[in-house]
Amino acid sequence: MIELEGLTKRYGEKVAVNNLTFSVRPGIVTGFLGPNGAGKSTTMRMVLGLDRPTAGDVRIDGKHYDQLKDPLTYIGALLEAKAWHGGRSAYNHLLCLAQSNGIPSSRVREVLDTVGLTAVAKKKTKGFSMGMGQRLGIAGALLGDPRILMFDEPVNGLDPEGIHWIRNLMKSLAAQGRTVFVSSHLMSEMALTADHLVVIGQGRLLADTSMPDFIARNSRAYVRIRTPQRERLLDVLHEAGITAVQTGNGTLEVDGGKSEQIGELAARHQVVLHELSPQQASLEEAFMQLTAESVEYHAHTDAPQPPPQPPQRQWGEDWRRS
Ligand SMILES: Nc1ncnc2c1ncn2[C@@H]1O[C@H](COP(=O)(O)OP(=O)(O)OP(=O)(O)O)[C@@H](O)[C@H]1O
């Protein structure tokens, strides 16, 4: 388990990570989602003790990273691609890592095999492609056979075959009961990989929810209606037992695929409609909307600030209505 409590990091005036509290559980892939600059890498660096929190705490199986004996056997991480000496071979790079962390050297061949680099194990890493570099980084994360794995944007720059491989690897690691924490700025990628989602924007927690719950809430069908007789239509819909929500831009929204029924009701009561359109929210749109709100919230500091809301409400209820 990785547990964050009120985790905060400031760089001068900049609040990179703002009071994050959540847990990353074993046996599932937890996606850590946020736009560029949201604070994902800073959070991961604090998990590994590479950055010191300004406030709050982060623990791995109840301990701080620097309290772990042989930390690579607890938690393996891919933070930056190509964080190694280019003049060394892949084998020697992993061997050094193994020897300095009390890991048997026999493990080096095993992880090279797992990531598919056996054939190039003796080649200098400076000639490696981006995809080979990512695989080597992942081999390093797997070296200590840790129960917890953390990957920062592992699919960046990979070809479709590499992306497919990493996706399956993460799923199989979680299926073995390990904790898998993976960051991305792409909802579409997370939708295919993660069982659980933690979404941040501007360093703040925006959502902490299961992927099925996120999909159920955000891929709902709804009907958008524009009418110059809004109050009249609201009354007609209300009488028919249909709940409509007024949005900020003057339209009405009704959950579900009831456009025919609404059209017929409007005709029967002679209500003019300017638009009656079935909509299907995509997960990518839901994510963009969710994080765009957080950017806006921070950009207009003169605007009246809304009262703090529990994270579930901020993203679940309001995203289509503002
Ligand atoms: N050492 C630092 N000094 C000052 N500001 C920093 C430092 N490291 C990160 N930041 C700032 O903190 C914010 C969060 O950065 P971070 O790299 O954690 O975001 P991210 O979500 O990982 O983004 P990306 O997807 O682009 O990697 C950014 O505004 C960044 O500019």
PDBQT file of the ligand as one rigid body, heavy atoms in Angstrom, charges set to zero:
ROOT
HETATM    1  N1  LIG A 401      12.194  21.656  -8.998  1.00  0.00    +0.000 N 
HETATM    2  C1  LIG A 401      11.162  22.441  -9.282  1.00  0.00    +0.000 A 
HETATM    3  N2  LIG A 401      11.212  23.773  -9.092  1.00  0.00    +0.000 NA
HETATM    4  C2  LIG A 401      10.177  24.570  -9.364  1.00  0.00    +0.000 A 
HETATM    5  N3  LIG A 401       8.981  24.146  -9.863  1.00  0.00    +0.000 NA
HETATM    6  C3  LIG A 401       8.864  22.837 -10.086  1.00  0.00    +0.000 A 
HETATM    7  C4  LIG A 401       9.930  21.912  -9.812  1.00  0.00    +0.000 A 
HETATM    8  N4  LIG A 401       9.490  20.659 -10.128  1.00  0.00    +0.000 NA
HETATM    9  C5  LIG A 401       8.218  20.805 -10.576  1.00  0.00    +0.000 A 
HETATM   10  N5  LIG A 401       7.848  22.109 -10.553  1.00  0.00    +0.000 N 
HETATM   11  C6  LIG A 401       6.537  22.642 -10.959  1.00  0.00    +0.000 C 
HETATM   12  O1  LIG A 401       5.549  21.942 -10.245  1.00  0.00    +0.000 OA
HETATM   13  C7  LIG A 401       4.423  21.672 -11.087  1.00  0.00    +0.000 C 
HETATM   14  C8  LIG A 401       4.158  20.188 -11.126  1.00  0.00    +0.000 C 
HETATM   15  O2  LIG A 401       5.160  19.568 -11.917  1.00  0.00    +0.000 OA
HETATM   16  P1  LIG A 401       5.202  17.989 -12.187  1.00  0.00    +0.000 P 
HETATM   17  O3  LIG A 401       6.384  17.728 -13.053  1.00  0.00    +0.000 OA
HETATM   18  O4  LIG A 401       5.105  17.279 -10.905  1.00  0.00    +0.000 OA
HETATM   19  O5  LIG A 401       3.861  17.786 -12.994  1.00  0.00    +0.000 OA
HETATM   20  P2  LIG A 401       3.401  16.530 -13.869  1.00  0.00    +0.000 P 
HETATM   21  O6  LIG A 401       1.963  16.324 -13.581  1.00  0.00    +0.000 OA
HETATM   22  O7  LIG A 401       4.311  15.380 -13.648  1.00  0.00    +0.000 OA
HETATM   23  O8  LIG A 401       3.563  17.074 -15.326  1.00  0.00    +0.000 OA
HETATM   24  P3  LIG A 401       4.094  16.358 -16.681  1.00  0.00    +0.000 P 
HETATM   25  O9  LIG A 401       2.967  15.473 -17.134  1.00  0.00    +0.000 OA
HETATM   26  O10 LIG A 401       4.307  17.524 -17.586  1.00  0.00    +0.000 OA
HETATM   27  O11 LIG A 401       5.346  15.632 -16.317  1.00  0.00    +0.000 OA
HETATM   28  C9  LIG A 401       4.741  22.288 -12.426  1.00  0.00    +0.000 C 
HETATM   29  O12 LIG A 401       4.149  23.569 -12.486  1.00  0.00    +0.000 OA
HETATM   30  C10 LIG A 401       6.239  22.397 -12.422  1.00  0.00    +0.000 C 
HETATM   31  O13 LIG A 401       6.658  23.470 -13.216  1.00  0.00    +0.000 OA
ENDROOT
TORSDOF 0
